[in-house]
Amino acid sequence: MAAAAGGAVLTLAQPVWLALLPLLLLGAALAGRRRSHMSDAAQQAGLLLVHPNLAPLPADQDYARSDRRVHAWLNGGGAALLVLALAQPQWIGDWIPEAPEGREIAILIDTSKTMSINDFELDGKPVERITVLKSLVNRFVEGRRGDRLGVIAFGTTAATLVPPTFDRQLVTEMIRRVQVGIAGDDTAIGDAIGLALKQLQQGARLRPALILFTDGDNTAGDITPAEAVTLARGMGVPVYSVQVGADIFDRPQPSGAEQPGLREMAARTGGRYYEAGDSGALQAVIADIGKREQTVHRPATRRAVLEWYWVPLLLGVLLFTASSVRMMLRAC
């Protein structure tokens, strides 16, 4: 018996066992008729059962016809309930949502000294750039169910805080601990991208992505931005570069330089360049990246199943036990 398409329903997983019920009824009817004939014949012949070691049983201890019917109902009901238990009744509940299929996302956070500038606002008060950034990035992480997320902090050097993992709680906790200056005062963007690419899995169905948050250009490191971009393009990994800070609109953008700037890095890798001069703009940037790098939500294919076979099984055992106890009490 199949469950209905929608809503919860009670069904049987093995209904073929119910074919035994007519056989049980037929057997009970034949046994009852046989006992009735034997009882009538014994009464007509005046038979008396005698045990070699016991005195003849008095006639008033014979089972009455009503007692035989009670035992027949108890045993028959117990057998029917055992058949129902074999049919395996189940409660089919709601659909179980499938876990979304995510992707790998490496979050690169600039911890150079300029990230401590108080040009952002939080609850109407001026705060450091990195304080707002950490708060909004953590909201992004909490909503990325199914993704493998990693965090890299970079300044003069690049360091892995969390390698790609499904543990979003660990990721958010490590982001909260990020402080300005923990990796030096300069900005090694190329090293950060190279370190992130080294940790990404190869051959995933959904392509990974890098999200780079910084307030300046590359000023340190062993890997140049040009080399990092070449690696990212070869691996098919887009770089979303986010320029953080209220002074970005007054800052001259590099043109014709030997090393690509943030805008060019994003363009060459198939990512996108953003400018976030305040808290609202930064929040909009993170939301836009989330829309562009969505997880895949698969349709539900399983339903919650609660087994109920133990209910008729327990009731059947109780009926058989009651029948046996009744017989023992009558024999005493």
N, C-alpha and C positions, 0 to 999 in steps of 0.2 A: 504494500500500500504506500503510495507516494504522498508526500506532504503537499499542502496547497501552496500556490505561488506566493501568496502574501500572508503575513501574520503567523502567529503561533498555532500549532495544530497537534493533536494527539494521533499517532499512527502506529502501525505494526511493521517492524523491520522484516519479520519472517512469517507472513500470514499463512504460508502453506501448512504450518502445523495445526491450524484450525480444522483441517480435514479429519483430524482424529476425534473431534467432538461427536459427530454422528456415530462413529464406531463405539465410543464410550456409552452413548445413550442406548444403542442397540444391545450392548453387552449387559448394561444395568437392567434393561427390561427383561431380557432372557433369564438373567440370574434371579430376578424377583419372581418371575413366573415359576421357575424351577423350585425355589424355596417354598413357594405357596403350595405347589403340588405335593412336595415332600412332606410338608407339615400336615396337610389334610390327610394324606395316606397314613402317616404315623398315628394321627388321632383316631382314624377309623380302625386301625389294627391294634390300638392300645399298646403300642411299643413303649418300652422304657429303656433308656440308655443306662448301661451298667459298666463301671470301670472295675478291673480286677482287684484293685486295692482300696476301692471306696464303696461306701454304701450306695445303693441306688439313689439318683438324684430325685428329689421330690418334684412332682409335676408342677408345683407353683413357681419353680425357678426357671421354667422354660420362658424364652423370650416371647413377649406378647407381640401381636402383629404391629402395633404402633411403634414398639421399640425397634423392630426390624426396619421399618420405614425411616425412622430417625437415622439409624446407622447407614442406611442406603443413601439418604440425602447427604450426610456428612462425607462419606467416602466418594460419592459421585461428584459433589461440589469440589472436594479437594483435588480429584483427578482433573476436573475441568479447569480449575485455576492453574494447575501445573501445565496443562496444555497452553493456556493463555500466556504463561511465563515463557514457554518455549517460542511463542509467536513474537516475543520481544517488543512489548509496547514501548514507545519512545515519545517524548515531548519535543517536537521540533520547534525551536525558537526563532529568534530574529537572525538575519544575515550577519555574518561576522565580517567586518570590514578588513580588507587585505592591507597589509602594511605598504605604504607608498614606496615605490622604487626611486631611490634618490641618486645623488651623484656626489662626487668628491669636490669639496670646496675648501681651498686654502685661504685663510684670512691673514693678510700681512699688515701689521700695525706699526707705524712709525713711532718710535719712542725717543726721537732726538729732542734736544733741549727746546726747540721752537714749539713743540707740542704742548708746552706749559703756558703759552700765552693765554691770557684771560680775555679772549675776544668773542666767546660764546656765552649764551645765557641759558640758565636752567632755573625754572620757577622764578623768573624775574631777576635773578642774581647773576653777575658775571662769574664764569667758571672757566677752567682750563679746557682747551680743545680736546685733550685726551679724555677728560671726564665725560663729556657729552658723547664722544665717539664710543667709549666703552659701554655706556648705557644703551645706545641705539644698536650697536653690534650685538649685544646680548639679546635684545628683543628679536633681532633677525635670527640668531642661533636657535632660540627657543621655538621658533615657528618652522624650523627646517627638519621636520620629522622624516626620517628615512635617509638623510644625508650622512656622509662621513665627513666630518669637519676637522680641520687642523688650524692651528694658530702659530704664527711666526712673528716674533718681535724683532725689529731691526733698528739699528742706529749706526754706529761705526762698524759693527758686525751684525750678523743675522743669527738668531737662535730660535730653535724649535721649542715652543712652550707646550704644545700638544700635537703629537702626530695625528694624522687623519683617524678619527674614531667616531663611533655611533653614540658615544656617551656625551650627550649635550650638556648634562649637568657639570661634568668635568671641564668641558670647554668654557662654559660661562664662568665657572669659578676661577679658572686661570686668567681669563680676560679681566676679571675684577682685580686681580693682583698685578696687572701691568702698571708700571710706573715709568715716568719720564726718566731717561738716563740709564736704564738698566742694561742697555746694549751700547752705550756711548752716545756722544753728542752729535755725531755726523749722520749722514744718510746713505746707507749702502743698499740702494734699491736693487741693483743687479744681483748682489749676493742673496737678497731675500727671495727674489724670483727664482734664482737657480736652486736654492735650498728647497723651496716649495715644489718645484718640478721634480726634484729627485725623489720626493716622498710619495708622489702620486702613483696609483696603480695603472698598469697598462692593460689595454683590451677591455675596459669597462664598456657596457652598452651605452650608457649616458656619458657624454664627454665631461671631464672635470672643468673647473674654472678657478681662476685666481681673482681675489678682490684685494686691491692695493690701496691702503689709506695712508696718505703722506701729505705734508705741507711744504715740501721742497723738492729740489732736483737731486739727482745722484751726486754725492760728493765724496764717496769712499767705497771701499770694497775691492775684491779681486776680480769679480765678474762685471763687465761693463753692461750697461743697459742694452746695447746693440747685440751683445752675445746672448743675453737673457732672452731678448725678443726672438732671436733666431732659434733658440731651444724651444720656446713656447710654440712658435709656428710649426716647427717640425713635429711636435707632439700633438698639435691640434688643440691647444689649450688657450682659450681667450683670457685676456687680462683686462679686468675692469679697474681702471685707475681713477681714484677719487682725490682731487685736490682739496685739502681741508684748510680753512682759515678765512678770516674776513678780509685779509690783505691781498687775496689772489687777483682781484680785479685791477689792482694798481701795480701788479708785478708784471714786468715784460716777459712775454712768452718767447722761448728760444726758437730761432728759425735758422735753418741752414747749419746747425751745429753738427759736430761729428757724432754725437750721441743723441738718440731720440729722446724727446721729452715725454711726459705722461700722455699727452694727446696722441702722439705718434705711436707710442707703445700699444695703446689700446687699438688704434686703427690697424696696425700691422698684424695683430693677433686675432682680430675679429671680435674684440671686446668693445668697450664704450668708455669714453672719457666724461667725467663729471666734475663740476665745481660746486663745492658746498661751503658757502660763506657764513652760514648760520645754522642753528639747530634745526629749523624747519626744512631748510634745503638739504641738510644731511639726512634727515629722516626720509624725505622724498627720494633721495638717491638710493638709499638702502631698499626702499620698497620697490623701486623700479628694477633693481638688480634681481630681487626676489621673483618678480614677474617674468623676467627674461630667462632665469635659470630655474624653472619649475621642476618639481618632482612629478613622477608619473603615478597617477592613482588608478590602480587596476580594479575592475568590477569584482564584487564579492562572489565567490563560488562555493562557500561553505556556510552552513547554518549551525547555530548552537543546538546540541543534542543532549537531552537529559534522559537517561535510562530509567524506565519504570518497571522492568521485569521483576524486580525484587518485591514489589507490592503483591501481585498475584501469587508469587512463590511463597512469600511469608504467610499469606492467608490460607493457601492450600495446605501448608505444613500444619497450621493451627487447626484446620478442620480434621485432618488425619489424626492429630494428637487428641482432639476432643473425642473422636470416635473410639480411639484406643482406651482412653481413660474411662469412658462410659461403659465399655465392655468389662473393664477390670472391676469397676464398682459394682456392676450387676453380678459378677461372678463371686464377689465376696459374701 
